[in-house]
Amino acid sequence: MPLAPSKAAGLIKDETGAQSLIGYVVDVGGGDGCGRCWLDIGPQHLNRHGMLHGGIAAALLDNASGTTGSLSVDASGKVPFLTVSLTTQFIAPIGAGRVTATGRLMGGGRSLLYIDAQLHCDAGRLIASSTGVFKKVPAERLT
């Protein structure tokens, strides 16, 4: 079951254009190496059927996974990781409330990490899940 954001110091808001556009909040303060992001669903997040759009769900899973990768090398959760692949399973619809995506490091080595993520609603129901491969951005590529 997802954890509610616990430490204000561990929250990252409006860091990227995508984050500002969608409106999710990143939580790196769990202390367990798992990246989390949560979203309070609004009408702008819904598809034509009044349910959370699958692309938004996938973006939350992707962000939680990338943040988990980042936390594996730095406690700030801000080291950039690129998504190499992401496979998403949509399990249950949701039309309102808060959803939280939580990543979990499954394995990997120096260049690639394997990370799973789950998206739950506040009631604990599994909404979507993903498996992905993530690569740390080399320092020389950051300039």
Summary of the structure (lengths in Angstrom):
residues: 143
radius of gyration: 14.3
end to end distance: 38.7
largest distance: 45.0
contacts: 455
relative contact order: 0.20
helix: 23%
strand: 39%
